[in-house]
Structure formats: C-alpha cells, structure tokens
Amino acid sequence: MNVCAQTLRTQLSLSIKALKQISCDLPTNPEKAAQQLPNDDQIRKQLHSEHTSLTLWNRNEVEENGTKRFVTQLIELKLDADQFIKHYKA
C-alpha cells in the first residue's frame, strides 16, 4: 500500500480526535499523543454509547471523460467498542 506521510499523520490526527470525543485525555500534537494512547480497558471505560463515530480519509478512484483520478474524501464510520479498539491496534 502506497501511503504518504501526510496521509498517515492526518489519519492519526483524526483517530486522536475520536479518542478525545470519548473523553480520553491526550495531547493535541499527534506525535506526542501516539506515544500516550490508552489501552483497551481505558477505551472501553470511556465508551458510553453503543456506537462511536470515527472520521477517516478515503481515496476513491473516479473516472471522468475517460480519465481516471483519485479523490480523497472524509468518511464517517460508526463502530462498536470492539471495532473501535481494533482500529487503534492496526
């Protein structure tokens, strides 16, 4: 998979934003926050609802006038606790 550093940094920032929305106390800086990610039990304690929203970048191939190009879009996922934790382990 060919992913640039900016995409990885943005995905990390969006993931940290989701953790902050469930009241996890993390620094704003993605590099510092990545070193202080909560463990599975801490995340489970903070999840109050059945599903949690997570926003990610998604690259889609679009064909217009016979030419193909990639478009980056923000997508919002609704994940349960197990899926949410699995996302952070990846």
DAZIHU-V710186 format. One record per helix or strand of 3 or more residues. SS is the DSSP state (hx for helix, st for strand). FROM is the first residue (numbers start at 1). LEN is the number of residues. Records with the same first field share a line. If there is no record, write none. Layout:
BEGIN
SS->FROM-LEN, FROM-LEN
END
This chain:
BEGIN
hx->5-17, 30-6, 40-7, 81-9
st->52-13, 67-13
END
